């Protein structure tokens, strides 16, 4: 047992977060080496003059981060898989933006941490279009995209239109995927130091990219239906954000669909506080029936983003953003500065896929496959609490006791399965703990593969005693 005592004089936030951060720092710099036993909770509470509840919450948090393991009666130990190095501080800084996904190739059999469109034979149609482009546009494919043909914008109109809402071609900007579209909007419409509002659990890669670009993240509360308008108004009044990022249909990772009345409320609040809205409808293209777009309630404030990665093919890097009137040129320039420009071959390919109707045919096939896999997931995890939608390629699983999100992800990785823990979706530090993981199911090549992976996860979930075992 170590005689180490944490220093809580530094750091921000509640005491339990300061303590968790202090433990993590001690592990990173080697003060607490691999295998070291942490002080018993009661002893540490006495030494620090805090309640045992504070210590328990801190220990639970470092369990969540995958730093320690242990069980009742045995104690808490630093995981043996952690090997501090002289570059630990640098690695930790990079990890704060990189998320919790492994950054190196690992011998994993099942990749359940990606939501790219499933393989439904779309390569045949993609190959045909590429061959035609090479033959018909031999000069253009050797150069940068010097112009933006009307066909590219028209494809964006066709793809982004939902229900009674449809953008105009003049307000469409073709982009190098949805992520690039969103960052183009953020850098064009906000300045370094400005705040952008994100839900507590969201597609955090946007939040991390925005932070790298000098913006600040504000977190708003949400429930099973999505963002809570009253809390959004509180954040707007107190923190004066310039923009809010939302995924109102098929929210990633919660699967929430924001009701129409909340969409109208969010639009009204954004107008009162002069807040721009990014409406990410990437998963919305998969959902057959959804409420009116937020853009219908606030067309002058809303940038609608969509793309082909989840419904046609992630590899073609196709996306579009529909802008409020008179902002398309500004977003096009910002997107070019952020990405280096739009490759002619990819932009032409995406436009032809959509304008020919082939993209919508692929979408139907992808949706049918996702529907079938979602049914497999429902059967496999029928005894557990989870959120899912028939048209969305992932579920948001509530872990049974004693599992924590980080330890379950680590245990799954040990079995050759990659999934995402809840930290992957947090826009910033938060006291909110979900005890959930996102399990995606579009990547396995066959349904048999998917079933095998689900069987392994099911065995882990049933084996609750493994929840605090070390995962060397």
Legacy VTK file of the C-alpha trace (Angstrom):
# vtk DataFile Version 3.0
C-alpha trace
ASCII
DATASET POLYDATA
POINTS 472 float
0.000 0.000 0.000
1.292 3.458 -0.869
1.610 6.350 1.616
0.744 8.822 -1.157
-1.604 11.686 -0.224
-3.213 13.780 -2.970
-2.866 17.536 -3.244
-6.293 19.155 -3.689
-5.070 22.754 -3.694
-4.986 22.853 -7.489
-7.617 22.131 -10.106
-11.189 23.264 -10.565
-14.626 21.896 -9.865
-16.020 19.850 -6.974
-13.657 18.124 -4.543
-14.292 14.655 -5.941
-13.269 15.806 -9.430
-10.120 17.461 -8.036
-9.296 14.204 -6.260
-9.882 12.106 -9.382
-7.690 14.460 -11.417
-4.971 14.312 -8.755
-4.995 10.503 -8.837
-4.856 10.512 -12.634
-1.902 12.931 -12.581
-0.069 10.743 -10.046
-0.596 7.689 -12.240
0.568 9.594 -15.334
3.833 10.801 -13.791
4.595 7.477 -12.085
3.989 8.572 -8.495
1.369 5.831 -8.374
2.982 3.021 -10.389
1.127 0.162 -12.055
-0.175 -2.257 -9.439
-0.028 0.276 -6.584
-2.840 0.034 -4.064
-4.755 3.238 -3.371
-5.475 4.211 0.245
-8.677 2.766 1.722
-11.547 5.178 1.230
-12.222 5.726 4.942
-8.551 6.397 5.683
-8.259 8.884 2.817
-11.473 10.635 3.853
-10.054 11.077 7.371
-6.656 12.311 6.110
-8.248 14.860 3.770
-11.039 15.919 6.129
-13.795 15.159 3.617
-16.774 12.827 3.596
-16.430 9.241 2.481
-19.040 10.055 -0.166
-16.557 12.445 -1.793
-13.906 9.723 -1.866
-16.363 7.152 -3.243
-17.386 9.452 -6.094
-13.746 10.159 -6.959
-12.849 6.464 -6.974
-15.888 5.722 -9.125
-14.748 8.398 -11.575
-11.244 6.975 -11.958
-12.809 3.541 -12.400
-14.851 5.166 -15.161
-11.677 6.474 -16.777
-10.254 2.952 -16.807
-7.295 3.862 -14.569
-7.908 1.487 -11.678
-9.642 -1.749 -10.828
-10.692 -3.501 -7.666
-13.535 -5.011 -5.725
-15.110 -4.865 -2.284
-12.795 -6.351 0.364
-9.725 -6.397 -1.882
-8.992 -2.735 -2.438
-8.403 -0.461 -5.424
-5.279 -0.863 -7.577
-3.722 1.042 -10.456
-4.281 -0.972 -13.612
-1.220 -2.906 -14.717
-1.873 -1.916 -18.342
-0.927 1.696 -17.550
2.743 2.412 -18.242
3.687 6.042 -17.530
6.430 7.511 -19.712
8.311 10.837 -19.998
5.757 11.853 -22.642
2.759 11.066 -20.443
1.714 14.713 -20.068
1.824 15.255 -23.830
-0.103 12.061 -24.477
-2.708 13.084 -21.921
-3.142 16.476 -23.595
-3.626 14.860 -26.983
-6.042 12.318 -25.513
-8.232 15.134 -24.201
-9.076 15.918 -27.811
-8.739 12.440 -29.286
-11.444 10.744 -27.186
-11.335 7.243 -25.808
-10.952 5.238 -28.999
-7.711 3.285 -29.525
-5.265 5.220 -31.709
-3.261 2.208 -32.891
-4.182 -0.850 -34.872
-5.207 -3.608 -32.482
-6.042 -7.227 -33.310
-9.772 -6.805 -32.731
-12.209 -9.141 -34.414
-15.293 -6.969 -34.228
-15.491 -3.223 -34.814
-18.670 -1.995 -33.146
-17.525 1.618 -32.760
-18.310 2.967 -36.225
-21.626 3.950 -37.786
-20.508 4.121 -41.409
-22.989 2.842 -43.975
-23.145 -0.975 -44.093
-21.849 -2.872 -47.088
-24.867 -3.554 -49.314
-23.002 -3.868 -52.617
-22.877 -0.128 -53.310
-19.364 -0.552 -54.731
-20.861 -1.630 -58.062
-22.730 1.647 -58.572
-19.848 3.730 -57.204
-17.417 2.019 -59.569
-19.700 2.701 -62.541
-19.938 6.408 -61.760
-16.210 6.777 -61.161
-15.446 5.075 -64.474
-17.790 7.441 -66.297
-16.283 10.494 -64.591
-12.747 9.433 -65.515
-13.761 8.982 -69.155
-15.864 12.139 -69.446
-13.894 14.551 -67.248
-10.277 13.514 -67.733
-8.982 17.083 -67.475
-11.025 18.143 -64.424
-9.959 15.193 -62.271
-6.304 16.212 -62.577
-7.006 19.698 -61.231
-8.602 21.396 -58.260
-12.311 22.124 -58.361
-12.223 25.547 -60.041
-15.989 26.018 -60.217
-19.125 24.740 -58.508
-21.527 23.439 -61.161
-25.240 23.859 -60.565
-25.581 20.059 -60.513
-23.535 19.892 -57.308
-25.860 22.323 -55.541
-28.945 20.622 -56.955
-27.741 17.334 -55.481
-27.575 19.067 -52.099
-31.151 20.273 -52.484
-32.341 16.735 -53.266
-30.401 15.130 -50.428
-31.118 17.655 -47.671
-34.829 18.149 -48.352
-37.030 16.649 -45.617
-40.818 16.607 -45.445
-42.179 20.072 -46.197
-38.764 21.705 -45.966
-36.494 22.198 -48.966
-33.533 24.561 -49.392
-32.778 26.553 -52.534
-29.789 25.738 -54.737
-28.303 29.217 -54.221
-27.938 28.514 -50.502
-26.211 25.118 -50.876
-22.476 24.569 -50.337
-21.011 21.157 -51.323
-18.476 19.993 -48.736
-15.921 17.310 -47.999
-18.318 15.431 -45.712
-20.578 16.555 -42.871
-17.773 17.132 -40.337
-15.990 19.521 -42.700
-19.295 21.274 -43.364
-19.889 21.856 -39.653
-16.378 23.146 -39.048
-16.750 25.439 -42.038
-19.852 26.938 -40.437
-18.232 27.224 -36.986
-15.132 29.011 -38.270
-17.157 31.308 -40.516
-19.826 32.353 -38.012
-17.909 32.456 -34.702
-14.595 33.832 -33.478
-11.927 32.405 -31.157
-13.172 32.638 -27.582
-16.844 32.398 -28.544
-18.982 29.769 -26.838
-20.803 26.971 -28.668
-23.534 24.986 -26.935
-23.469 21.183 -27.007
-25.647 18.581 -25.331
-24.087 16.671 -22.441
-23.730 13.598 -24.673
-23.191 14.360 -28.330
-20.926 13.828 -31.348
-17.989 15.196 -29.392
-15.530 15.240 -32.289
-17.137 18.529 -33.298
-16.737 19.947 -29.787
-13.093 18.881 -29.674
-12.391 20.277 -33.130
-14.051 23.562 -32.150
-11.922 23.746 -28.998
-8.793 23.193 -31.066
-9.957 26.108 -33.233
-10.098 28.319 -30.139
-13.809 28.170 -29.356
-15.236 27.242 -25.954
-17.834 24.575 -25.226
-20.920 25.136 -23.093
-22.901 22.077 -22.015
-26.702 22.053 -21.909
-28.838 19.441 -20.203
-30.990 16.967 -22.109
-33.323 14.072 -21.397
-34.716 11.100 -23.301
-36.335 13.470 -25.836
-33.267 15.626 -26.440
-32.199 19.133 -25.472
-34.250 20.758 -22.689
-35.308 24.217 -23.937
-35.437 25.732 -20.432
-31.823 24.780 -19.771
-30.823 26.035 -23.217
-32.332 29.416 -22.321
-30.455 29.384 -18.996
-27.154 28.786 -20.798
-27.953 31.503 -23.345
-28.763 34.032 -20.596
-25.728 33.208 -18.450
-22.987 32.371 -20.952
-24.020 34.270 -24.119
-23.081 31.595 -26.700
-22.869 32.418 -30.393
-23.963 29.002 -31.694
-25.662 25.721 -30.752
-24.890 22.341 -32.325
-27.805 19.875 -32.414
-28.642 16.479 -33.873
-32.429 16.611 -33.465
-33.199 13.359 -35.316
-31.398 10.150 -34.337
-29.201 11.981 -31.857
-25.761 10.431 -31.472
-25.433 8.575 -29.097
-28.839 8.709 -27.366
-31.078 7.999 -30.424
-33.410 10.799 -29.257
-35.793 12.492 -31.689
-36.514 16.041 -30.574
-40.294 16.687 -30.533
-41.741 19.445 -32.718
-42.672 21.651 -29.767
-39.092 21.577 -28.473
-37.742 22.371 -31.929
-39.961 25.436 -32.072
-38.925 26.433 -28.546
-35.209 26.092 -29.359
-35.700 28.211 -32.478
-37.524 30.910 -30.485
-34.835 30.975 -27.789
-32.045 31.150 -30.377
-33.766 34.105 -32.025
-34.196 35.979 -28.731
-30.524 35.526 -27.838
-29.127 35.851 -31.381
-27.653 32.324 -31.453
-26.808 30.528 -34.709
-28.071 26.948 -35.055
-26.312 24.006 -36.697
-28.892 21.315 -37.442
-26.934 18.132 -38.141
-29.339 15.857 -40.018
-26.794 13.172 -40.912
-28.832 10.399 -39.289
-32.094 12.099 -40.150
-31.682 10.940 -43.746
-32.152 7.380 -42.463
-35.318 8.083 -40.477
-38.490 7.719 -42.512
-40.750 9.847 -40.295
-39.533 12.816 -38.304
-40.882 16.136 -36.945
-40.463 19.397 -38.880
-36.917 20.602 -39.306
-35.674 23.301 -36.916
-34.853 25.241 -40.089
-38.586 25.569 -40.727
-38.958 27.525 -37.476
-35.748 29.602 -37.819
-34.659 29.682 -41.490
-32.672 32.880 -40.927
-30.524 31.304 -38.166
-30.154 27.641 -39.128
-27.456 25.848 -41.084
-28.644 22.367 -42.098
-25.907 19.781 -42.633
-26.125 16.338 -44.206
-23.981 13.818 -46.032
-23.595 10.313 -47.403
-21.366 8.653 -44.800
-24.102 6.899 -42.789
-26.508 6.125 -45.603
-24.476 5.547 -48.802
-20.717 5.283 -48.224
-18.321 6.935 -45.790
-15.488 6.665 -48.306
-16.950 9.055 -50.869
-16.742 11.967 -48.371
-19.899 13.655 -49.621
-21.675 16.418 -47.736
-23.686 19.612 -48.124
-24.732 22.535 -45.961
-27.865 24.586 -46.577
-27.250 28.133 -45.375
-29.516 31.025 -44.440
-29.888 33.439 -47.354
-26.725 35.279 -48.426
-24.296 33.152 -46.371
-23.327 30.466 -48.905
-20.307 32.337 -50.250
-18.971 32.939 -46.743
-19.310 29.250 -45.816
-17.766 28.099 -49.103
-14.660 30.209 -48.434
-14.390 29.048 -44.828
-14.760 25.393 -45.874
-12.016 25.810 -48.489
-9.682 27.404 -45.943
-10.326 24.608 -43.420
-10.007 21.671 -45.841
-7.766 22.895 -48.649
-10.593 22.697 -51.160
-13.081 20.268 -52.622
-11.691 17.475 -54.859
-13.493 17.479 -58.206
-13.682 13.699 -58.401
-15.433 13.274 -55.057
-17.788 16.217 -55.515
-18.793 15.055 -58.994
-19.214 11.471 -57.779
-21.520 12.493 -54.934
-23.572 14.732 -57.201
-24.019 11.964 -59.780
-24.951 9.420 -57.133
-27.694 11.706 -55.806
-28.952 13.206 -59.072
-29.171 9.806 -60.756
-31.252 8.384 -57.918
-28.616 5.759 -57.129
-27.850 7.297 -53.725
-31.478 6.993 -52.683
-31.561 3.368 -53.876
-28.460 2.633 -51.791
-30.087 4.449 -48.880
-33.089 2.114 -49.075
-30.821 -0.941 -49.066
-28.772 0.417 -46.155
-31.906 1.197 -44.175
-33.265 -2.316 -44.762
-29.992 -3.833 -43.542
-29.901 -1.534 -40.516
-33.502 -2.474 -39.698
-32.594 -6.175 -39.734
-29.506 -5.633 -37.565
-31.404 -3.475 -35.103
-33.835 -6.353 -34.634
-30.897 -8.665 -33.889
-29.663 -6.140 -31.329
-33.103 -5.929 -29.723
-33.226 -9.698 -29.305
-29.650 -9.942 -28.060
-30.057 -7.277 -25.368
-33.745 -7.743 -24.589
-33.055 -8.176 -20.859
-31.271 -4.824 -20.603
-32.243 -1.175 -20.810
-31.225 0.562 -24.027
-32.280 3.238 -26.525
-32.498 2.405 -30.214
-34.380 3.303 -33.385
-35.168 0.905 -36.260
-33.334 3.086 -38.810
-30.265 4.066 -36.752
-27.104 1.849 -36.749
-26.360 1.915 -33.009
-27.911 1.541 -29.584
-27.264 3.333 -26.291
-27.007 0.574 -23.691
-27.454 1.096 -19.935
-24.930 -1.063 -18.097
-26.073 -3.259 -15.205
-24.333 -3.142 -11.826
-21.435 -3.155 -11.157
-20.233 -2.237 -14.645
-18.846 1.220 -15.348
-18.636 2.550 -18.876
-14.843 2.668 -19.133
-14.260 -0.731 -17.534
-16.855 -2.363 -19.774
-15.223 -0.883 -22.879
-11.859 -2.194 -21.692
-13.297 -5.650 -20.969
-14.901 -5.742 -24.428
-11.613 -4.726 -26.045
-9.886 -7.596 -24.237
-12.385 -9.906 -25.959
-11.596 -8.379 -29.360
-14.588 -6.035 -29.575
-14.361 -2.270 -30.020
-17.230 -0.217 -28.615
-17.513 3.398 -27.401
-17.831 4.336 -23.741
-19.725 7.415 -22.650
-16.612 9.591 -22.389
-16.309 9.410 -26.180
-19.457 11.550 -26.403
-18.851 14.178 -23.734
-18.292 17.678 -25.049
-16.500 18.634 -21.836
-16.126 17.721 -18.196
-19.466 17.081 -16.569
-20.812 15.660 -13.342
-23.429 13.784 -15.369
-22.728 10.038 -15.485
-24.796 7.805 -17.765
-23.274 4.365 -17.103
-23.873 3.621 -20.783
-21.974 2.519 -23.865
-22.760 2.954 -27.541
-22.790 -0.270 -29.528
-22.808 0.175 -33.302
-23.701 -2.583 -35.731
-23.132 -1.444 -39.319
-19.480 -2.522 -39.697
-19.555 -6.352 -39.424
-19.711 -7.870 -42.889
-22.348 -10.440 -42.032
-25.221 -10.746 -39.581
-23.599 -13.933 -38.271
-20.501 -11.940 -37.336
-22.709 -9.398 -35.612
-24.559 -12.073 -33.653
-21.257 -13.594 -32.500
-20.064 -10.207 -31.250
-23.350 -9.583 -29.456
-23.102 -13.002 -27.781
-19.695 -12.083 -26.352
-20.959 -8.739 -25.063
-23.979 -10.444 -23.567
-21.728 -12.844 -21.662
-19.756 -9.906 -20.284
-22.927 -8.120 -19.203
-24.165 -11.253 -17.452
-20.814 -11.697 -15.687
-21.191 -8.795 -13.293
-18.341 -10.021 -11.091
-15.962 -9.067 -13.888
-16.916 -5.422 -13.580
-13.947 -4.552 -11.393
-11.407 -7.006 -12.693
-8.148 -5.646 -14.086
-7.862 -5.598 -17.856
-4.136 -5.906 -18.471
LINES 1 473
472 0 1 2 3 4 5 6 7 8 9 10 11 12 13 14 15 16 17 18 19 20 21 22 23 24 25 26 27 28 29 30 31 32 33 34 35 36 37 38 39 40 41 42 43 44 45 46 47 48 49 50 51 52 53 54 55 56 57 58 59 60 61 62 63 64 65 66 67 68 69 70 71 72 73 74 75 76 77 78 79 80 81 82 83 84 85 86 87 88 89 90 91 92 93 94 95 96 97 98 99 100 101 102 103 104 105 106 107 108 109 110 111 112 113 114 115 116 117 118 119 120 121 122 123 124 125 126 127 128 129 130 131 132 133 134 135 136 137 138 139 140 141 142 143 144 145 146 147 148 149 150 151 152 153 154 155 156 157 158 159 160 161 162 163 164 165 166 167 168 169 170 171 172 173 174 175 176 177 178 179 180 181 182 183 184 185 186 187 188 189 190 191 192 193 194 195 196 197 198 199 200 201 202 203 204 205 206 207 208 209 210 211 212 213 214 215 216 217 218 219 220 221 222 223 224 225 226 227 228 229 230 231 232 233 234 235 236 237 238 239 240 241 242 243 244 245 246 247 248 249 250 251 252 253 254 255 256 257 258 259 260 261 262 263 264 265 266 267 268 269 270 271 272 273 274 275 276 277 278 279 280 281 282 283 284 285 286 287 288 289 290 291 292 293 294 295 296 297 298 299 300 301 302 303 304 305 306 307 308 309 310 311 312 313 314 315 316 317 318 319 320 321 322 323 324 325 326 327 328 329 330 331 332 333 334 335 336 337 338 339 340 341 342 343 344 345 346 347 348 349 350 351 352 353 354 355 356 357 358 359 360 361 362 363 364 365 366 367 368 369 370 371 372 373 374 375 376 377 378 379 380 381 382 383 384 385 386 387 388 389 390 391 392 393 394 395 396 397 398 399 400 401 402 403 404 405 406 407 408 409 410 411 412 413 414 415 416 417 418 419 420 421 422 423 424 425 426 427 428 429 430 431 432 433 434 435 436 437 438 439 440 441 442 443 444 445 446 447 448 449 450 451 452 453 454 455 456 457 458 459 460 461 462 463 464 465 466 467 468 469 470 471
